[in-house]
Amino acid sequence: MTEAVKILAPALTIVLGSIVPAYAIGKIGVTALEAIGRNPEAESGIRTAMILAIAFAEAIAIYVLVVALILKFT
């Protein structure tokens, strides 16, 4: 039983921890494209804010990867 938990814990961490950042990145992209469609003159500012927001969302996924690696190798 303990070996099964040691194998499944990192896998479940990656699966569950990747869902929210993936959803967030998709939502950020959709919202940015809608904003650019409504106001094309503001494209450069919207793009900058979108890239920054995506980077922060991606950082959460990297934290999840680090936690999964810690779980796997301890």
C-alpha atoms as a printed R data frame, in Angstrom:
   type eleno elety resid chain resno       x      y       z
1  ATOM     1    CA   MET     A     1   0.000  0.000   0.000
2  ATOM     2    CA   THR     A     2   2.780  2.455   0.857
3  ATOM     3    CA   GLU     A     3   4.564  1.789  -2.441
4  ATOM     4    CA   ALA     A     4   1.361  2.509  -4.349
5  ATOM     5    CA   VAL     A     5   0.996  5.851  -2.592
6  ATOM     6    CA   LYS     A     6   4.631  6.721  -3.353
7  ATOM     7    CA   ILE     A     7   4.007  6.040  -7.029
8  ATOM     8    CA   LEU     A     8   0.603  7.728  -7.297
9  ATOM     9    CA   ALA     A     9   1.309 10.879  -5.253
10 ATOM    10    CA   PRO     A    10   3.615 12.565  -7.805
11 ATOM    11    CA   ALA     A    11   1.353 11.557 -10.685
12 ATOM    12    CA   LEU     A    12  -1.766 12.941  -9.024
13 ATOM    13    CA   THR     A    13   0.110 16.099  -8.041
14 ATOM    14    CA   ILE     A    14   1.027 16.760 -11.665
15 ATOM    15    CA   VAL     A    15  -2.453 15.945 -12.975
16 ATOM    16    CA   LEU     A    16  -4.426 17.971 -10.451
17 ATOM    17    CA   GLY     A    17  -1.908 20.789 -10.249
18 ATOM    18    CA   SER     A    18  -1.785 21.281 -14.008
19 ATOM    19    CA   ILE     A    19  -5.515 21.671 -14.533
20 ATOM    20    CA   VAL     A    20  -5.846 25.155 -13.034
21 ATOM    21    CA   PRO     A    21  -2.826 26.738 -14.769
22 ATOM    22    CA   ALA     A    22  -3.902 25.254 -18.102
23 ATOM    23    CA   TYR     A    23  -7.413 26.656 -17.666
24 ATOM    24    CA   ALA     A    24  -6.025 30.021 -16.563
25 ATOM    25    CA   ILE     A    25  -3.718 30.319 -19.586
26 ATOM    26    CA   GLY     A    26  -6.602 29.499 -21.927
27 ATOM    27    CA   LYS     A    27  -8.878 32.006 -20.224
28 ATOM    28    CA   ILE     A    28  -6.178 34.708 -20.341
29 ATOM    29    CA   GLY     A    29  -5.672 34.124 -24.068
30 ATOM    30    CA   VAL     A    30  -9.373 34.225 -24.879
31 ATOM    31    CA   THR     A    31  -9.931 37.377 -22.853
32 ATOM    32    CA   ALA     A    32  -6.937 39.123 -24.421
33 ATOM    33    CA   LEU     A    33  -8.107 38.269 -27.936
34 ATOM    34    CA   GLU     A    34 -11.585 39.575 -27.144
35 ATOM    35    CA   ALA     A    35 -10.087 42.797 -25.780
36 ATOM    36    CA   ILE     A    36  -7.899 43.240 -28.863
37 ATOM    37    CA   GLY     A    37 -10.931 42.615 -31.063
38 ATOM    38    CA   ARG     A    38 -12.853 45.361 -29.282
39 ATOM    39    CA   ASN     A    39  -9.977 47.847 -29.133
40 ATOM    40    CA   PRO     A    40  -7.264 47.115 -31.714
41 ATOM    41    CA   GLU     A    41  -5.356 50.313 -30.888
42 ATOM    42    CA   ALA     A    42  -4.536 48.987 -27.418
43 ATOM    43    CA   GLU     A    43  -2.994 45.777 -28.740
44 ATOM    44    CA   SER     A    44   0.558 46.361 -27.487
45 ATOM    45    CA   GLY     A    45  -0.553 47.058 -23.912
46 ATOM    46    CA   ILE     A    46  -2.952 44.129 -23.890
47 ATOM    47    CA   ARG     A    47  -0.271 41.810 -25.299
48 ATOM    48    CA   THR     A    48   2.213 42.882 -22.626
49 ATOM    49    CA   ALA     A    49  -0.286 42.297 -19.827
50 ATOM    50    CA   MET     A    50  -1.294 38.952 -21.361
51 ATOM    51    CA   ILE     A    51   2.288 37.687 -21.554
52 ATOM    52    CA   LEU     A    52   2.931 38.724 -17.956
53 ATOM    53    CA   ALA     A    53  -0.240 37.007 -16.741
54 ATOM    54    CA   ILE     A    54   0.602 33.838 -18.665
55 ATOM    55    CA   ALA     A    55   4.080 33.824 -17.122
56 ATOM    56    CA   PHE     A    56   2.592 33.995 -13.622
57 ATOM    57    CA   ALA     A    57   0.136 31.182 -14.421
58 ATOM    58    CA   GLU     A    58   2.974 29.090 -15.845
59 ATOM    59    CA   ALA     A    59   4.979 29.670 -12.659
60 ATOM    60    CA   ILE     A    60   2.268 27.849 -10.736
61 ATOM    61    CA   ALA     A    61   2.702 24.833 -13.021
62 ATOM    62    CA   ILE     A    62   6.459 24.925 -12.400
63 ATOM    63    CA   TYR     A    63   5.834 24.963  -8.639
64 ATOM    64    CA   VAL     A    64   3.645 21.885  -9.086
65 ATOM    65    CA   LEU     A    65   6.445 20.156 -10.983
66 ATOM    66    CA   VAL     A    66   8.901 20.931  -8.171
67 ATOM    67    CA   VAL     A    67   6.513 19.547  -5.551
68 ATOM    68    CA   ALA     A    68   5.960 16.398  -7.632
69 ATOM    69    CA   LEU     A    69   9.726 15.864  -7.952
70 ATOM    70    CA   ILE     A    70  10.164 16.338  -4.211
71 ATOM    71    CA   LEU     A    71   7.442 13.764  -3.577
72 ATOM    72    CA   LYS     A    72   9.006 11.337  -6.028
73 ATOM    73    CA   PHE     A    73  12.542 11.492  -4.682
74 ATOM    74    CA   THR     A    74  11.837 11.537  -0.932
